[in-house]
Amino acid sequence: MATLKEVKTKISGVKKTKQITKAMNMVAASRLRSTQRRMSAFRPYAVKYGEVLGSLAGRAGEGASPLLVPREEVKKVHLVICTSDRGLCGGFNNNITEAAGRWLQTLEEGVEVSFTAFGKKGREWVRKNKGDLKDVHLGVVGTVFGFNVASTAGLKLISDFLEGTYDEVHIIYPEFQSMSRQVPAVHQLLPIPAAALVDEEALEDEKIEEDYIPEHICEPSPAALLNAMLPRNVHIQIFRALLETSTSEHAARMVAMDNATRACNDMIKDLNRIFNKARQAAITNDLMDIVGGAEALRG
């Protein structure tokens, strides 16, 4: 059985760990509130933007923009992976990287894959698997960042796509659904799929009739507007993915630290029980020595 001093040292160490996990839980909760507000405020904008683009694309006709035209043969695929810079958030990053690995297995043989990583964990995963890492963005996820971060990354992706460096560009990120549920989602950024221009769930939520098509007054022509707005749609999708990732990271860390704090409480209870047993055993041994000595003196 461990000595009283050893058990006391363990209890002290666990209590210090509990203080750290409780503090990290409070920090994550504070950051989660502000990030979740930004994410919730941006979602309607992204939905309405896609609705307007869908209307413009229908009126401009096929081939209105090279960003809408799929390549005849897909040989080069680029994946933007969004993870956190730090750990201590449970299986958050592992879920994303595992989903990315499963998605890569669905690609046809001979397809070249390259990566853009948002976050250190994504960068480490790409390097570990000896992937072709084209671009890295650190210190973004989990912080207060601006739209310029998404637009800078989006401009580079669009330029490379138009030059033929990539035939398709996809993005994977954790979609925030609840405090305990963040589901990895893969979406195609380029070429922009027609289905991505209109959010079907949003249309159902707004109860828009099936025969209703929103009519927008365009100046200049729909094609000219479409060419100007489509690149921004890529930026919007990246920005939304980063907001979802930041919110999901804080939620996952909050839950993980809460579980760690509870585990510390359970360990402290167990160690206190062990400490009490050891102390009682030591007292019993001392009493037995005293009684034994007294009996020896009498004899």
Rosetta blueprint (number, residue, H / E / L):
1 M L
2 A L
3 T L
4 L H
5 K H
6 E H
7 V H
8 K H
9 T H
10 K H
11 I H
12 S H
13 G H
14 V H
15 K H
16 K H
17 T H
18 K H
19 Q H
20 I H
21 T H
22 K H
23 A H
24 M H
25 N H
26 M H
27 V H
28 A H
29 A H
30 S H
31 R H
32 L H
33 R H
34 S H
35 T H
36 Q H
37 R H
38 R H
39 M H
40 S H
41 A H
42 F H
43 R H
44 P H
45 Y H
46 A H
47 V H
48 K H
49 Y H
50 G H
51 E H
52 V H
53 L H
54 G H
55 S H
56 L H
57 A H
58 G H
59 R H
60 A H
61 G L
62 E L
63 G L
64 A L
65 S L
66 P L
67 L L
68 L L
69 V L
70 P L
71 R L
72 E L
73 E L
74 V L
75 K L
76 K E
77 V E
78 H E
79 L E
80 V E
81 I E
82 C E
83 T L
84 S L
85 D L
86 R L
87 G L
88 L L
89 C L
90 G L
91 G L
92 F H
93 N H
94 N H
95 N H
96 I H
97 T H
98 E H
99 A H
100 A H
101 G H
102 R H
103 W H
104 L H
105 Q H
106 T L
107 L L
108 E L
109 E L
110 G L
111 V L
112 E E
113 V E
114 S E
115 F E
116 T E
117 A E
118 F E
119 G L
120 K H
121 K H
122 G H
123 R H
124 E H
125 W H
126 V H
127 R H
128 K H
129 N L
130 K L
131 G L
132 D E
133 L E
134 K E
135 D E
136 V E
137 H E
138 L L
139 G L
140 V L
141 V L
142 G L
143 T L
144 V L
145 F L
146 G L
147 F H
148 N H
149 V H
150 A H
151 S H
152 T H
153 A H
154 G H
155 L H
156 K H
157 L H
158 I H
159 S H
160 D H
161 F H
162 L H
163 E H
164 G L
165 T L
166 Y L
167 D L
168 E E
169 V E
170 H E
171 I E
172 I E
173 Y E
174 P E
175 E E
176 F E
177 Q E
178 S E
179 M L
180 S L
181 R E
182 Q E
183 V E
184 P E
185 A E
186 V E
187 H E
188 Q E
189 L E
190 L E
191 P L
192 I L
193 P L
194 A H
195 A H
196 A H
197 L H
198 V L
199 D L
200 E H
201 E H
202 A H
203 L H
204 E H
205 D H
206 E L
207 K L
208 I L
209 E L
210 E L
211 D L
212 Y L
213 I L
214 P L
215 E L
216 H L
217 I L
218 C L
219 E L
220 P L
221 S L
222 P H
223 A H
224 A H
225 L H
226 L H
227 N H
228 A H
229 M H
230 L H
231 P H
232 R H
233 N H
234 V H
235 H H
236 I H
237 Q H
238 I H
239 F H
240 R H
241 A H
242 L H
243 L H
244 E H
245 T H
246 S H
247 T H
248 S H
249 E H
250 H H
251 A H
252 A H
253 R H
254 M H
255 V H
256 A H
257 M H
258 D H
259 N H
260 A H
261 T H
262 R H
263 A H
264 C H
265 N H
266 D H
267 M H
268 I H
269 K H
270 D H
271 L H
272 N H
273 R H
274 I H
275 F H
276 N H
277 K H
278 A H
279 R H
280 Q H
281 A H
282 A H
283 I H
284 T H
285 N H
286 D H
287 L H
288 M H
289 D H
290 I H
291 V H
292 G H
293 G H
294 A H
295 E H
296 A H
297 L H
298 R H
299 G L
